[in-house]
Amino acid sequence: MNNWTVAEMAFRCNRLSLRMERLAQNFLRMGAMSLDGVDTETVRSILKESKVFIELTAIDLDIDSAFELAQIQRQLSRWDVYWLETWTSDTSQIEISNLSQSWTNRIREIAGVFI
């Protein structure tokens, strides 16, 4: 049994396309904030939320798309585990921004949302 919060359950009840777009928006925010040097905890909070959103979204996707999201989730987990080292590196902040933009585009492709 999952111990989802009320907010996570509300997210899970949204249509798949809305969940995918919310996840894409999280990555857009995370990428922009990484370049702006915004408060580390704000970015980390978005990162953690995105890991949960992936879990709540992937279960409704085909196996290949779910696998892609799982790979993204793995990278987010690596950053989370080594957050202090990750955030203090300019190179890592640029990597977060670049990958976040790439993930945004890919998630929108998977969802069929081309904005």
FIMARDREN-944752 format. One record per residue: residue number from 1; residue in three letters; chain; x, y negated, z of N, C-alpha, C, O, CB in turn. Coordinates in steps of 0.2 Angstrom, whole numbers, padded with zeros to 4 digits. Glycine has a CB too. Layout:
N
(NUM "ala" "A" (X Y Z) (X Y Z) (X Y Z) (X Y Z) (X Y Z))
...
// end
This chain:
115
(1 "met" "A" (0004 0006 0000) (0000 0000 0000) (0004 -0006 0000) (0009 -0007 0004) (-0005 0000 0006))
(2 "asn" "A" (0003 -0011 -0004) (0006 -0017 -0005) (0004 -0022 0001) (-0002 -0022 0002) (0006 -0020 -0012))
(3 "asn" "A" (0008 -0026 0003) (0007 -0031 0008) (0007 -0038 0005) (0011 -0042 0006) (0011 -0031 0014))
(4 "trp" "A" (0002 -0039 0000) (0002 -0046 -0004) (-0001 -0051 0001) (-0006 -0050 0004) (-0002 -0045 -0010))
(5 "thr" "A" (0001 -0057 0000) (-0002 -0063 0003) (-0008 -0065 -0001) (-0010 -0062 -0006) (0003 -0069 0004))
(6 "val" "A" (-0012 -0069 0002) (-0018 -0071 -0001) (-0017 -0075 -0008) (-0020 -0074 -0013) (-0022 -0076 0004))
(7 "ala" "A" (-0011 -0079 -0008) (-0009 -0082 -0014) (-0007 -0077 -0019) (-0009 -0078 -0025) (-0003 -0087 -0012))
(8 "glu" "A" (-0004 -0072 -0017) (-0001 -0067 -0022) (-0007 -0063 -0025) (-0008 -0061 -0030) (0004 -0062 -0018))
(9 "met" "A" (-0012 -0061 -0020) (-0018 -0058 -0023) (-0022 -0062 -0027) (-0025 -0060 -0032) (-0023 -0056 -0017))
(10 "ala" "A" (-0023 -0069 -0026) (-0026 -0073 -0031) (-0022 -0074 -0037) (-0026 -0074 -0043) (-0026 -0081 -0028))
(11 "phe" "A" (-0016 -0074 -0037) (-0012 -0073 -0043) (-0013 -0067 -0047) (-0015 -0067 -0053) (-0004 -0074 -0042))
(12 "arg" "A" (-0014 -0061 -0044) (-0015 -0055 -0047) (-0022 -0054 -0050) (-0023 -0051 -0055) (-0014 -0049 -0042))
(13 "cys" "A" (-0026 -0058 -0047) (-0033 -0058 -0050) (-0034 -0062 -0056) (-0039 -0062 -0060) (-0038 -0061 -0045))
(14 "asn" "A" (-0029 -0066 -0058) (-0029 -0070 -0064) (-0028 -0066 -0070) (-0026 -0060 -0070) (-0024 -0076 -0064))
(15 "arg" "A" (-0031 -0068 -0076) (-0030 -0065 -0082) (-0022 -0064 -0084) (-0018 -0068 -0081) (-0033 -0068 -0088))
(16 "leu" "A" (-0021 -0059 -0087) (-0013 -0058 -0089) (-0010 -0064 -0092) (-0005 -0065 -0090) (-0013 -0051 -0093))
(17 "ser" "A" (-0014 -0067 -0097) (-0011 -0072 -0100) (-0009 -0078 -0096) (-0004 -0082 -0096) (-0015 -0075 -0106))
(18 "leu" "A" (-0013 -0079 -0091) (-0012 -0085 -0086) (-0006 -0083 -0081) (-0002 -0087 -0079) (-0018 -0086 -0081))
(19 "arg" "A" (-0006 -0077 -0079) (0000 -0074 -0075) (0006 -0075 -0079) (0011 -0078 -0076) (-0001 -0067 -0073))
(20 "met" "A" (0006 -0073 -0085) (0012 -0074 -0089) (0014 -0081 -0090) (0020 -0083 -0090) (0011 -0071 -0096))
(21 "glu" "A" (0009 -0086 -0091) (0011 -0093 -0092) (0014 -0096 -0085) (0018 -0100 -0085) (0005 -0097 -0094))
(22 "arg" "A" (0011 -0094 -0080) (0013 -0096 -0073) (0020 -0094 -0072) (0024 -0098 -0069) (0009 -0094 -0068))
(23 "leu" "A" (0022 -0088 -0074) (0029 -0086 -0073) (0033 -0090 -0078) (0039 -0092 -0076) (0029 -0078 -0075))
(24 "ala" "A" (0031 -0091 -0084) (0035 -0095 -0089) (0036 -0102 -0086) (0042 -0105 -0086) (0032 -0095 -0096))
(25 "gln" "A" (0031 -0105 -0083) (0032 -0112 -0080) (0037 -0111 -0074) (0040 -0116 -0073) (0025 -0114 -0078))
(26 "asn" "A" (0037 -0106 -0070) (0041 -0106 -0065) (0049 -0106 -0067) (0053 -0109 -0065) (0040 -0099 -0061))
(27 "phe" "A" (0050 -0102 -0073) (0056 -0102 -0076) (0058 -0109 -0078) (0064 -0111 -0078) (0057 -0097 -0081))
(28 "leu" "A" (0054 -0112 -0081) (0055 -0119 -0084) (0057 -0124 -0078) (0062 -0127 -0079) (0049 -0122 -0087))
(29 "arg" "A" (0054 -0123 -0073) (0055 -0127 -0067) (0062 -0126 -0064) (0066 -0130 -0062) (0050 -0127 -0061))
(30 "met" "A" (0063 -0119 -0063) (0069 -0117 -0060) (0075 -0119 -0065) (0080 -0121 -0062) (0069 -0109 -0060))
(31 "gly" "A" (0075 -0118 -0071) (0080 -0120 -0076) (0081 -0128 -0075) (0087 -0130 -0075) (0078 -0119 -0083))
(32 "ala" "A" (0076 -0132 -0075) (0077 -0139 -0075) (0080 -0141 -0068) (0085 -0145 -0068) (0070 -0143 -0076))
(33 "met" "A" (0078 -0138 -0063) (0080 -0140 -0056) (0087 -0138 -0055) (0091 -0141 -0052) (0076 -0137 -0051))
(34 "ser" "A" (0089 -0132 -0059) (0096 -0130 -0058) (0101 -0135 -0061) (0107 -0136 -0058) (0097 -0123 -0062))
(35 "leu" "A" (0099 -0138 -0066) (0104 -0143 -0070) (0103 -0150 -0066) (0108 -0154 -0066) (0101 -0145 -0077))
(36 "asp" "A" (0098 -0151 -0062) (0097 -0158 -0059) (0100 -0157 -0052) (0101 -0162 -0048) (0090 -0159 -0058))
(37 "gly" "A" (0103 -0151 -0050) (0106 -0151 -0043) (0101 -0152 -0037) (0102 -0154 -0032) (0111 -0155 -0042))
(38 "val" "A" (0094 -0150 -0039) (0089 -0151 -0034) (0091 -0147 -0028) (0095 -0142 -0028) (0082 -0149 -0037))
(39 "asp" "A" (0087 -0148 -0022) (0088 -0144 -0016) (0088 -0137 -0017) (0084 -0134 -0021) (0082 -0146 -0011))
(40 "thr" "A" (0093 -0134 -0015) (0094 -0127 -0016) (0089 -0122 -0014) (0087 -0117 -0017) (0101 -0124 -0012))
(41 "glu" "A" (0085 -0124 -0008) (0080 -0120 -0006) (0074 -0120 -0010) (0070 -0116 -0011) (0078 -0122 0001))
(42 "thr" "A" (0073 -0126 -0014) (0067 -0126 -0018) (0068 -0122 -0024) (0063 -0118 -0026) (0067 -0134 -0021))
(43 "val" "A" (0074 -0121 -0027) (0075 -0117 -0033) (0075 -0110 -0030) (0072 -0105 -0034) (0082 -0118 -0036))
(44 "arg" "A" (0078 -0108 -0024) (0078 -0101 -0022) (0070 -0099 -0020) (0069 -0093 -0021) (0082 -0101 -0015))
(45 "ser" "A" (0066 -0104 -0018) (0059 -0102 -0017) (0056 -0100 -0023) (0052 -0096 -0024) (0056 -0108 -0014))
(46 "ile" "A" (0057 -0104 -0029) (0054 -0102 -0035) (0057 -0096 -0038) (0053 -0092 -0041) (0056 -0108 -0041))
(47 "leu" "A" (0063 -0094 -0037) (0066 -0088 -0038) (0063 -0082 -0035) (0061 -0077 -0038) (0074 -0088 -0037))
(48 "lys" "A" (0062 -0083 -0028) (0058 -0077 -0025) (0051 -0077 -0027) (0049 -0071 -0027) (0059 -0079 -0017))
(49 "glu" "A" (0048 -0082 -0028) (0041 -0082 -0030) (0040 -0078 -0037) (0036 -0074 -0038) (0038 -0089 -0031))
(50 "ser" "A" (0045 -0080 -0041) (0045 -0077 -0048) (0046 -0069 -0048) (0044 -0065 -0052) (0051 -0080 -0052))
(51 "lys" "A" (0050 -0067 -0043) (0051 -0060 -0042) (0045 -0056 -0040) (0043 -0051 -0043) (0057 -0058 -0037))
(52 "val" "A" (0041 -0059 -0036) (0034 -0056 -0034) (0030 -0057 -0040) (0026 -0052 -0042) (0031 -0060 -0028))
(53 "phe" "A" (0029 -0063 -0044) (0025 -0063 -0050) (0027 -0058 -0055) (0022 -0055 -0058) (0026 -0070 -0053))
(54 "ile" "A" (0033 -0056 -0056) (0035 -0051 -0061) (0032 -0045 -0058) (0029 -0041 -0063) (0043 -0051 -0061))
(55 "glu" "A" (0032 -0043 -0052) (0029 -0037 -0050) (0022 -0036 -0051) (0019 -0031 -0053) (0031 -0036 -0042))
(56 "leu" "A" (0019 -0042 -0050) (0011 -0042 -0050) (0009 -0043 -0058) (0003 -0042 -0059) (0009 -0048 -0046))
(57 "thr" "A" (0014 -0044 -0062) (0012 -0045 -0069) (0014 -0038 -0073) (0010 -0036 -0077) (0015 -0051 -0072))
(58 "ala" "A" (0020 -0036 -0072) (0022 -0030 -0076) (0018 -0024 -0076) (0018 -0020 -0080) (0029 -0028 -0073))
(59 "ile" "A" (0014 -0023 -0070) (0010 -0017 -0070) (0004 -0017 -0075) (0001 -0012 -0076) (0007 -0017 -0063))
(60 "asp" "A" (0003 -0023 -0078) (-0002 -0023 -0083) (0001 -0023 -0090) (-0003 -0025 -0095) (-0007 -0029 -0082))
(61 "leu" "A" (0007 -0023 -0091) (0010 -0023 -0098) (0012 -0016 -0100) (0012 -0011 -0097) (0017 -0028 -0097))
(62 "asp" "A" (0013 -0016 -0107) (0016 -0010 -0110) (0023 -0009 -0107) (0026 -0013 -0104) (0016 -0010 -0118))
(63 "ile" "A" (0025 -0002 -0108) (0031 0000 -0104) (0037 -0004 -0107) (0042 -0006 -0102) (0033 0007 -0106))
(64 "asp" "A" (0038 -0006 -0113) (0044 -0010 -0115) (0044 -0017 -0112) (0049 -0020 -0110) (0044 -0010 -0123))
(65 "ser" "A" (0038 -0020 -0112) (0038 -0027 -0109) (0039 -0027 -0102) (0042 -0031 -0099) (0031 -0030 -0111))
(66 "ala" "A" (0036 -0022 -0099) (0037 -0021 -0091) (0045 -0020 -0090) (0047 -0023 -0085) (0033 -0015 -0089))
(67 "phe" "A" (0048 -0016 -0094) (0055 -0015 -0093) (0059 -0022 -0094) (0064 -0023 -0090) (0058 -0010 -0099))
(68 "glu" "A" (0057 -0026 -0099) (0060 -0032 -0100) (0060 -0037 -0093) (0064 -0040 -0091) (0058 -0036 -0106))
(69 "leu" "A" (0054 -0037 -0091) (0052 -0041 -0085) (0056 -0038 -0079) (0059 -0041 -0075) (0045 -0041 -0083))
(70 "ala" "A" (0057 -0031 -0079) (0061 -0028 -0073) (0068 -0030 -0074) (0072 -0031 -0069) (0060 -0020 -0074))
(71 "gln" "A" (0071 -0031 -0080) (0078 -0033 -0081) (0079 -0040 -0078) (0084 -0042 -0075) (0080 -0033 -0088))
(72 "ile" "A" (0074 -0044 -0079) (0074 -0051 -0077) (0074 -0051 -0069) (0077 -0055 -0066) (0068 -0055 -0080))
(73 "gln" "A" (0069 -0047 -0067) (0069 -0046 -0059) (0075 -0044 -0056) (0077 -0047 -0051) (0063 -0042 -0058))
(74 "arg" "A" (0079 -0040 -0059) (0085 -0038 -0057) (0090 -0043 -0057) (0094 -0044 -0052) (0088 -0032 -0061))
(75 "gln" "A" (0090 -0048 -0062) (0095 -0053 -0062) (0093 -0058 -0056) (0097 -0061 -0053) (0095 -0057 -0068))
(76 "leu" "A" (0087 -0059 -0055) (0084 -0064 -0050) (0086 -0061 -0043) (0088 -0065 -0039) (0077 -0065 -0050))
(77 "ser" "A" (0086 -0055 -0042) (0088 -0051 -0036) (0095 -0052 -0035) (0097 -0053 -0029) (0086 -0044 -0036))
(78 "arg" "A" (0099 -0052 -0040) (0107 -0053 -0039) (0108 -0060 -0037) (0112 -0061 -0032) (0110 -0051 -0046))
(79 "trp" "A" (0105 -0064 -0040) (0106 -0071 -0038) (0104 -0072 -0031) (0107 -0076 -0027) (0102 -0076 -0043))
(80 "asp" "A" (0098 -0069 -0029) (0095 -0070 -0022) (0100 -0068 -0017) (0102 -0071 -0012) (0089 -0067 -0022))
(81 "val" "A" (0103 -0062 -0018) (0107 -0058 -0014) (0114 -0063 -0013) (0116 -0063 -0007) (0109 -0051 -0016))
(82 "tyr" "A" (0116 -0065 -0018) (0122 -0069 -0018) (0121 -0077 -0018) (0125 -0080 -0022) (0127 -0067 -0023))
(83 "trp" "A" (0115 -0079 -0016) (0113 -0086 -0017) (0118 -0091 -0015) (0119 -0096 -0019) (0107 -0087 -0013))
(84 "leu" "A" (0121 -0091 -0010) (0126 -0096 -0008) (0132 -0097 -0013) (0134 -0102 -0015) (0129 -0095 -0001))
(85 "glu" "A" (0135 -0091 -0015) (0140 -0091 -0020) (0137 -0093 -0027) (0140 -0097 -0031) (0143 -0084 -0021))
(86 "thr" "A" (0131 -0091 -0029) (0128 -0093 -0035) (0127 -0100 -0035) (0129 -0103 -0040) (0121 -0089 -0036))
(87 "trp" "A" (0124 -0103 -0030) (0122 -0110 -0031) (0128 -0115 -0031) (0127 -0120 -0033) (0117 -0112 -0025))
(88 "thr" "A" (0133 -0113 -0027) (0139 -0118 -0027) (0143 -0118 -0033) (0148 -0122 -0033) (0143 -0116 -0021))
(89 "ser" "A" (0142 -0113 -0038) (0145 -0113 -0044) (0142 -0117 -0049) (0136 -0115 -0051) (0147 -0106 -0046))
(90 "asp" "A" (0145 -0122 -0052) (0142 -0125 -0058) (0141 -0121 -0064) (0136 -0122 -0067) (0147 -0131 -0060))
(91 "thr" "A" (0145 -0116 -0065) (0144 -0111 -0070) (0138 -0107 -0069) (0134 -0106 -0074) (0150 -0107 -0071))
(92 "ser" "A" (0137 -0105 -0063) (0131 -0101 -0061) (0125 -0105 -0062) (0119 -0103 -0064) (0131 -0098 -0054))
(93 "gln" "A" (0125 -0112 -0060) (0119 -0116 -0061) (0117 -0117 -0068) (0111 -0117 -0070) (0120 -0123 -0058))
(94 "ile" "A" (0122 -0117 -0073) (0121 -0118 -0080) (0118 -0111 -0082) (0114 -0111 -0087) (0128 -0120 -0084))
(95 "glu" "A" (0121 -0106 -0080) (0118 -0099 -0082) (0111 -0098 -0080) (0107 -0096 -0084) (0122 -0093 -0079))
(96 "ile" "A" (0109 -0101 -0074) (0102 -0100 -0071) (0098 -0104 -0076) (0093 -0102 -0078) (0102 -0103 -0064))
(97 "ser" "A" (0100 -0110 -0078) (0096 -0114 -0082) (0095 -0111 -0089) (0090 -0111 -0092) (0099 -0121 -0083))
(98 "asn" "A" (0101 -0109 -0092) (0100 -0106 -0099) (0096 -0100 -0099) (0092 -0099 -0103) (0107 -0104 -0101))
(99 "leu" "A" (0097 -0095 -0094) (0093 -0089 -0094) (0086 -0090 -0093) (0081 -0087 -0095) (0096 -0084 -0089))
(100 "ser" "A" (0085 -0095 -0088) (0078 -0097 -0087) (0074 -0099 -0093) (0068 -0098 -0094) (0077 -0103 -0082))
(101 "gln" "A" (0077 -0103 -0097) (0074 -0106 -0103) (0073 -0100 -0108) (0068 -0099 -0111) (0079 -0111 -0107))
(102 "ser" "A" (0078 -0096 -0109) (0077 -0090 -0113) (0071 -0085 -0110) (0067 -0083 -0114) (0084 -0086 -0113))
(103 "trp" "A" (0071 -0084 -0104) (0066 -0080 -0101) (0059 -0083 -0102) (0054 -0080 -0104) (0067 -0079 -0094))
(104 "thr" "A" (0058 -0090 -0102) (0052 -0094 -0103) (0050 -0092 -0110) (0044 -0090 -0111) (0053 -0101 -0102))
(105 "asn" "A" (0054 -0093 -0115) (0053 -0091 -0122) (0050 -0084 -0123) (0045 -0083 -0126) (0058 -0093 -0127))
(106 "arg" "A" (0054 -0079 -0120) (0052 -0072 -0121) (0046 -0071 -0118) (0042 -0067 -0121) (0058 -0068 -0118))
(107 "ile" "A" (0044 -0073 -0112) (0038 -0072 -0109) (0032 -0074 -0113) (0027 -0071 -0113) (0038 -0075 -0102))
(108 "arg" "A" (0033 -0080 -0115) (0028 -0083 -0120) (0027 -0079 -0126) (0021 -0078 -0128) (0029 -0090 -0121))
(109 "glu" "A" (0032 -0076 -0129) (0032 -0072 -0135) (0028 -0065 -0133) (0023 -0063 -0136) (0039 -0070 -0137))
(110 "ile" "A" (0030 -0063 -0127) (0026 -0057 -0125) (0019 -0058 -0124) (0015 -0054 -0126) (0029 -0054 -0118))
(111 "ala" "A" (0017 -0064 -0121) (0010 -0065 -0120) (0007 -0068 -0126) (0000 -0068 -0126) (0010 -0071 -0114))
(112 "gly" "A" (0010 -0069 -0131) (0007 -0072 -0137) (0005 -0079 -0136) (0001 -0082 -0140) (0001 -0068 -0138))
(113 "val" "A" (0009 -0082 -0132) (0008 -0090 -0131) (0014 -0093 -0134) (0019 -0093 -0131) (0007 -0091 -0123))
(114 "phe" "A" (0012 -0097 -0139) (0018 -0101 -0142) (0016 -0108 -0141) (0012 -0111 -0145) (0018 -0099 -0150))
(115 "ile" "A" (0020 -0111 -0137) (0019 -0118 -0135) (0025 -0122 -0138) (0025 -0128 -0137) (0018 -0119 -0128))
// end
